[in-house]
Amino acid sequence: MTLAVSIKESEEKRKGHLQDALYFRRNRLTKAKQTALMRAKIEKMNQQYFLGEQPF
């Protein structure tokens, strides 16, 4: 797994991870679902702390 280098790419990756989580939820694959949700969370943090506007 590699982090995105632009905000747009990060948003697309996050949406993809969330779609994966929904797929895994429908098929009752709980570990895979949790992994996909964690990846979406990491992309959100990437957007917030590394790709967004700097606070200083």
Distance bins in CASP14 RR format, pairs under 12 A and 6 or more apart:
PFRMAT RR
TARGET T0000
AUTHOR 0000-0000-0000
RMODE 2
METHOD distances of the structure
MODEL  1
1 13 0 0 0 0 1 0 0 0 0 0 0
1 17 0 0 0 0 1 0 0 0 0 0 0
1 20 0 0 0 0 0 1 0 0 0 0 0
1 35 0 0 0 0 1 0 0 0 0 0 0
1 36 0 0 0 0 0 1 0 0 0 0 0
1 38 0 0 0 0 0 1 0 0 0 0 0
1 39 1 0 0 1 0 0 0 0 0 0 0
1 40 0 0 0 0 0 1 0 0 0 0 0
1 42 0 0 0 0 1 0 0 0 0 0 0
1 43 0 0 0 0 1 0 0 0 0 0 0
1 46 0 0 0 0 0 1 0 0 0 0 0
2 9 0 0 0 0 0 1 0 0 0 0 0
2 10 0 0 0 0 0 1 0 0 0 0 0
2 13 0 0 0 0 1 0 0 0 0 0 0
2 39 0 0 0 0 0 1 0 0 0 0 0
2 42 0 0 0 0 0 1 0 0 0 0 0
2 43 0 0 0 0 0 1 0 0 0 0 0
2 46 0 0 0 0 0 1 0 0 0 0 0
3 9 0 0 0 0 1 0 0 0 0 0 0
3 10 1 0 0 1 0 0 0 0 0 0 0
3 13 0 0 0 0 1 0 0 0 0 0 0
3 14 0 0 0 0 0 1 0 0 0 0 0
3 17 0 0 0 0 0 1 0 0 0 0 0
3 39 0 0 0 0 1 0 0 0 0 0 0
3 42 1 0 0 1 0 0 0 0 0 0 0
3 43 1 0 0 1 0 0 0 0 0 0 0
3 44 0 0 0 0 0 1 0 0 0 0 0
3 45 0 0 0 0 1 0 0 0 0 0 0
3 46 1 0 1 0 0 0 0 0 0 0 0
3 47 0 0 0 0 1 0 0 0 0 0 0
3 49 0 0 0 0 0 1 0 0 0 0 0
3 50 1 0 0 1 0 0 0 0 0 0 0
3 51 0 0 0 0 1 0 0 0 0 0 0
4 10 1 1 0 0 0 0 0 0 0 0 0
4 11 0 0 0 0 1 0 0 0 0 0 0
4 12 1 0 0 1 0 0 0 0 0 0 0
4 13 1 0 1 0 0 0 0 0 0 0 0
4 14 0 0 0 0 1 0 0 0 0 0 0
4 15 0 0 0 0 0 1 0 0 0 0 0
4 16 0 0 0 0 0 1 0 0 0 0 0
4 17 0 0 0 0 0 1 0 0 0 0 0
4 39 0 0 0 0 0 1 0 0 0 0 0
4 42 0 0 0 0 0 1 0 0 0 0 0
4 43 1 0 0 1 0 0 0 0 0 0 0
4 44 0 0 0 0 0 1 0 0 0 0 0
4 45 0 0 0 0 0 1 0 0 0 0 0
4 46 1 0 0 1 0 0 0 0 0 0 0
4 47 0 0 0 0 1 0 0 0 0 0 0
4 50 0 0 0 0 1 0 0 0 0 0 0
4 51 1 0 0 1 0 0 0 0 0 0 0
4 52 0 0 0 0 0 1 0 0 0 0 0
5 13 0 0 0 0 0 1 0 0 0 0 0
5 43 0 0 0 0 0 1 0 0 0 0 0
5 46 0 0 0 0 1 0 0 0 0 0 0
5 47 0 0 0 0 0 1 0 0 0 0 0
5 50 0 0 0 0 1 0 0 0 0 0 0
5 51 1 0 0 1 0 0 0 0 0 0 0
6 12 0 0 0 0 1 0 0 0 0 0 0
6 13 0 0 0 0 0 1 0 0 0 0 0
6 43 0 0 0 0 0 1 0 0 0 0 0
6 46 0 0 0 0 0 1 0 0 0 0 0
6 47 0 0 0 0 1 0 0 0 0 0 0
6 50 0 0 0 0 0 1 0 0 0 0 0
6 51 1 0 0 1 0 0 0 0 0 0 0
6 52 0 0 0 0 0 1 0 0 0 0 0
7 13 0 0 0 0 0 1 0 0 0 0 0
7 14 0 0 0 0 0 1 0 0 0 0 0
7 43 0 0 0 0 0 1 0 0 0 0 0
7 44 0 0 0 0 0 1 0 0 0 0 0
7 46 0 0 0 0 1 0 0 0 0 0 0
7 47 1 0 0 1 0 0 0 0 0 0 0
7 48 0 0 0 0 0 1 0 0 0 0 0
7 50 0 0 0 0 1 0 0 0 0 0 0
7 51 1 0 1 0 0 0 0 0 0 0 0
7 52 1 0 0 1 0 0 0 0 0 0 0
7 53 0 0 0 0 0 1 0 0 0 0 0
8 14 0 0 0 0 0 1 0 0 0 0 0
8 15 0 0 0 0 0 1 0 0 0 0 0
8 43 0 0 0 0 0 1 0 0 0 0 0
8 47 0 0 0 0 0 1 0 0 0 0 0
8 51 0 0 0 0 1 0 0 0 0 0 0
8 52 0 0 0 0 0 1 0 0 0 0 0
9 15 0 0 0 0 0 1 0 0 0 0 0
9 16 0 0 0 0 0 1 0 0 0 0 0
9 43 0 0 0 0 1 0 0 0 0 0 0
9 46 0 0 0 0 0 1 0 0 0 0 0
9 47 0 0 0 0 0 1 0 0 0 0 0
9 51 0 0 0 0 1 0 0 0 0 0 0
10 16 0 0 0 0 0 1 0 0 0 0 0
10 17 0 0 0 0 0 1 0 0 0 0 0
10 39 0 0 0 0 0 1 0 0 0 0 0
10 40 0 0 0 0 0 1 0 0 0 0 0
10 42 0 0 0 0 1 0 0 0 0 0 0
10 43 1 0 1 0 0 0 0 0 0 0 0
10 44 0 0 0 0 1 0 0 0 0 0 0
10 45 0 0 0 0 1 0 0 0 0 0 0
10 46 1 0 1 0 0 0 0 0 0 0 0
10 47 1 0 1 0 0 0 0 0 0 0 0
10 48 0 0 0 0 1 0 0 0 0 0 0
10 49 0 0 0 0 0 1 0 0 0 0 0
10 50 0 0 0 0 1 0 0 0 0 0 0
10 51 1 0 1 0 0 0 0 0 0 0 0
10 52 0 0 0 0 1 0 0 0 0 0 0
11 17 0 0 0 0 0 1 0 0 0 0 0
11 18 0 0 0 0 0 1 0 0 0 0 0
11 40 0 0 0 0 0 1 0 0 0 0 0
11 43 1 0 0 1 0 0 0 0 0 0 0
11 44 0 0 0 0 1 0 0 0 0 0 0
11 46 0 0 0 0 0 1 0 0 0 0 0
11 47 1 0 0 1 0 0 0 0 0 0 0
11 48 0 0 0 0 0 1 0 0 0 0 0
11 51 0 0 0 0 1 0 0 0 0 0 0
11 52 0 0 0 0 0 1 0 0 0 0 0
12 18 0 0 0 0 0 1 0 0 0 0 0
12 19 0 0 0 0 0 1 0 0 0 0 0
12 40 0 0 0 0 0 1 0 0 0 0 0
12 43 0 0 0 0 1 0 0 0 0 0 0
12 47 0 0 0 0 0 1 0 0 0 0 0
13 19 0 0 0 0 0 1 0 0 0 0 0
13 20 0 0 0 0 0 1 0 0 0 0 0
13 36 0 0 0 0 0 1 0 0 0 0 0
13 39 1 0 0 1 0 0 0 0 0 0 0
13 40 0 0 0 0 1 0 0 0 0 0 0
13 41 0 0 0 0 0 1 0 0 0 0 0
13 42 0 0 0 0 1 0 0 0 0 0 0
13 43 1 0 1 0 0 0 0 0 0 0 0
13 44 0 0 0 0 0 1 0 0 0 0 0
13 46 0 0 0 0 1 0 0 0 0 0 0
13 47 0 0 0 0 1 0 0 0 0 0 0
13 51 0 0 0 0 0 1 0 0 0 0 0
14 20 0 0 0 0 0 1 0 0 0 0 0
14 21 0 0 0 0 0 1 0 0 0 0 0
14 36 0 0 0 0 0 1 0 0 0 0 0
14 37 0 0 0 0 0 1 0 0 0 0 0
14 38 0 0 0 0 0 1 0 0 0 0 0
14 39 0 0 0 0 1 0 0 0 0 0 0
14 40 1 0 1 0 0 0 0 0 0 0 0
14 41 0 0 0 0 1 0 0 0 0 0 0
14 42 0 0 0 0 1 0 0 0 0 0 0
14 43 1 0 1 0 0 0 0 0 0 0 0
14 44 1 0 0 1 0 0 0 0 0 0 0
14 45 0 0 0 0 0 1 0 0 0 0 0
14 46 0 0 0 0 1 0 0 0 0 0 0
14 47 1 0 0 1 0 0 0 0 0 0 0
14 48 0 0 0 0 0 1 0 0 0 0 0
14 51 0 0 0 0 0 1 0 0 0 0 0
15 21 0 0 0 0 0 1 0 0 0 0 0
15 22 0 0 0 0 0 1 0 0 0 0 0
15 36 0 0 0 0 0 1 0 0 0 0 0
15 39 0 0 0 0 0 1 0 0 0 0 0
15 40 0 0 0 0 1 0 0 0 0 0 0
15 43 0 0 0 0 1 0 0 0 0 0 0
15 44 0 0 0 0 0 1 0 0 0 0 0
15 47 0 0 0 0 0 1 0 0 0 0 0
16 22 0 0 0 0 1 0 0 0 0 0 0
16 23 0 0 0 0 1 0 0 0 0 0 0
16 24 0 0 0 0 0 1 0 0 0 0 0
16 36 0 0 0 0 1 0 0 0 0 0 0
16 37 0 0 0 0 0 1 0 0 0 0 0
16 39 0 0 0 0 1 0 0 0 0 0 0
16 40 1 0 0 1 0 0 0 0 0 0 0
16 43 0 0 0 0 1 0 0 0 0 0 0
17 23 0 0 0 0 0 1 0 0 0 0 0
17 24 0 0 0 0 0 1 0 0 0 0 0
17 32 0 0 0 0 0 1 0 0 0 0 0
17 33 0 0 0 0 0 1 0 0 0 0 0
17 34 0 0 0 0 0 1 0 0 0 0 0
17 35 0 0 0 0 1 0 0 0 0 0 0
17 36 1 0 1 0 0 0 0 0 0 0 0
17 37 1 0 0 1 0 0 0 0 0 0 0
17 38 0 0 0 0 1 0 0 0 0 0 0
17 39 1 0 1 0 0 0 0 0 0 0 0
17 40 1 1 0 0 0 0 0 0 0 0 0
17 41 0 0 0 0 1 0 0 0 0 0 0
17 42 0 0 0 0 1 0 0 0 0 0 0
17 43 1 0 0 1 0 0 0 0 0 0 0
17 44 0 0 0 0 1 0 0 0 0 0 0
17 46 0 0 0 0 0 1 0 0 0 0 0
18 24 0 0 0 0 0 1 0 0 0 0 0
18 25 0 0 0 0 0 1 0 0 0 0 0
18 33 0 0 0 0 0 1 0 0 0 0 0
18 36 1 0 0 1 0 0 0 0 0 0 0
18 37 1 0 0 1 0 0 0 0 0 0 0
18 38 0 0 0 0 0 1 0 0 0 0 0
18 39 0 0 0 0 1 0 0 0 0 0 0
18 40 1 0 1 0 0 0 0 0 0 0 0
18 41 0 0 0 0 0 1 0 0 0 0 0
18 43 0 0 0 0 1 0 0 0 0 0 0
18 44 0 0 0 0 0 1 0 0 0 0 0
19 25 0 0 0 0 0 1 0 0 0 0 0
19 26 0 0 0 0 0 1 0 0 0 0 0
19 33 0 0 0 0 0 1 0 0 0 0 0
19 36 0 0 0 0 1 0 0 0 0 0 0
19 37 0 0 0 0 0 1 0 0 0 0 0
19 39 0 0 0 0 0 1 0 0 0 0 0
19 40 0 0 0 0 1 0 0 0 0 0 0
20 26 0 0 0 0 0 1 0 0 0 0 0
20 27 0 0 0 0 0 1 0 0 0 0 0
20 29 0 0 0 0 1 0 0 0 0 0 0
20 32 1 0 0 1 0 0 0 0 0 0 0
20 33 0 0 0 0 1 0 0 0 0 0 0
20 34 0 0 0 0 0 1 0 0 0 0 0
20 35 0 0 0 0 1 0 0 0 0 0 0
20 36 1 0 1 0 0 0 0 0 0 0 0
20 37 0 0 0 0 1 0 0 0 0 0 0
20 38 0 0 0 0 0 1 0 0 0 0 0
20 39 0 0 0 0 1 0 0 0 0 0 0
20 40 0 0 0 0 1 0 0 0 0 0 0
20 43 0 0 0 0 0 1 0 0 0 0 0
21 27 0 0 0 0 0 1 0 0 0 0 0
21 29 0 0 0 0 1 0 0 0 0 0 0
21 30 0 0 0 0 0 1 0 0 0 0 0
21 31 0 0 0 0 0 1 0 0 0 0 0
21 32 0 0 0 0 1 0 0 0 0 0 0
21 33 1 0 1 0 0 0 0 0 0 0 0
21 34 0 0 0 0 1 0 0 0 0 0 0
21 35 0 0 0 0 1 0 0 0 0 0 0
21 36 1 1 0 0 0 0 0 0 0 0 0
21 37 1 0 1 0 0 0 0 0 0 0 0
21 38 0 0 0 0 1 0 0 0 0 0 0
21 39 0 0 0 0 1 0 0 0 0 0 0
21 40 1 0 0 1 0 0 0 0 0 0 0
21 41 0 0 0 0 0 1 0 0 0 0 0
22 29 0 0 0 0 0 1 0 0 0 0 0
22 32 0 0 0 0 0 1 0 0 0 0 0
22 33 0 0 0 0 1 0 0 0 0 0 0
22 36 0 0 0 0 1 0 0 0 0 0 0
22 37 0 0 0 0 0 1 0 0 0 0 0
22 40 0 0 0 0 0 1 0 0 0 0 0
23 29 0 0 0 0 1 0 0 0 0 0 0
23 32 0 0 0 0 1 0 0 0 0 0 0
23 33 0 0 0 0 1 0 0 0 0 0 0
23 36 0 0 0 0 1 0 0 0 0 0 0
24 30 1 0 0 1 0 0 0 0 0 0 0
24 31 0 0 0 0 1 0 0 0 0 0 0
24 32 1 0 1 0 0 0 0 0 0 0 0
24 33 1 1 0 0 0 0 0 0 0 0 0
24 34 0 0 0 0 1 0 0 0 0 0 0
24 35 0 0 0 0 1 0 0 0 0 0 0
24 36 1 0 0 1 0 0 0 0 0 0 0
24 37 0 0 0 0 1 0 0 0 0 0 0
24 39 0 0 0 0 0 1 0 0 0 0 0
24 40 0 0 0 0 0 1 0 0 0 0 0
25 31 0 0 0 0 0 1 0 0 0 0 0
25 32 0 0 0 0 1 0 0 0 0 0 0
25 33 1 0 1 0 0 0 0 0 0 0 0
25 34 0 0 0 0 0 1 0 0 0 0 0
25 36 0 0 0 0 1 0 0 0 0 0 0
25 37 0 0 0 0 1 0 0 0 0 0 0
26 32 0 0 0 0 0 1 0 0 0 0 0
26 33 0 0 0 0 1 0 0 0 0 0 0
27 33 0 0 0 0 1 0 0 0 0 0 0
27 36 0 0 0 0 0 1 0 0 0 0 0
29 35 0 0 0 0 1 0 0 0 0 0 0
29 36 0 0 0 0 1 0 0 0 0 0 0
30 36 0 0 0 0 0 1 0 0 0 0 0
30 37 0 0 0 0 0 1 0 0 0 0 0
31 37 0 0 0 0 0 1 0 0 0 0 0
31 38 0 0 0 0 0 1 0 0 0 0 0
32 38 0 0 0 0 0 1 0 0 0 0 0
32 39 0 0 0 0 0 1 0 0 0 0 0
33 39 0 0 0 0 0 1 0 0 0 0 0
33 40 0 0 0 0 0 1 0 0 0 0 0
34 40 0 0 0 0 0 1 0 0 0 0 0
34 41 0 0 0 0 0 1 0 0 0 0 0
35 41 0 0 0 0 0 1 0 0 0 0 0
35 42 0 0 0 0 0 1 0 0 0 0 0
36 42 0 0 0 0 0 1 0 0 0 0 0
36 43 0 0 0 0 0 1 0 0 0 0 0
37 43 0 0 0 0 0 1 0 0 0 0 0
37 44 0 0 0 0 0 1 0 0 0 0 0
38 44 0 0 0 0 0 1 0 0 0 0 0
38 45 0 0 0 0 0 1 0 0 0 0 0
39 45 0 0 0 0 0 1 0 0 0 0 0
39 46 0 0 0 0 0 1 0 0 0 0 0
40 46 0 0 0 0 0 1 0 0 0 0 0
40 47 0 0 0 0 0 1 0 0 0 0 0
41 47 0 0 0 0 0 1 0 0 0 0 0
41 48 0 0 0 0 0 1 0 0 0 0 0
42 48 0 0 0 0 0 1 0 0 0 0 0
42 49 0 0 0 0 0 1 0 0 0 0 0
42 50 0 0 0 0 0 1 0 0 0 0 0
43 49 0 0 0 0 0 1 0 0 0 0 0
43 50 0 0 0 0 0 1 0 0 0 0 0
43 51 0 0 0 0 1 0 0 0 0 0 0
44 50 0 0 0 0 0 1 0 0 0 0 0
44 51 0 0 0 0 0 1 0 0 0 0 0
44 52 0 0 0 0 0 1 0 0 0 0 0
45 51 0 0 0 0 1 0 0 0 0 0 0
45 52 0 0 0 0 0 1 0 0 0 0 0
46 52 0 0 0 0 1 0 0 0 0 0 0
47 53 0 0 0 0 0 1 0 0 0 0 0
48 54 0 0 0 0 0 1 0 0 0 0 0
48 55 0 0 0 0 0 1 0 0 0 0 0
49 55 0 0 0 0 1 0 0 0 0 0 0
END
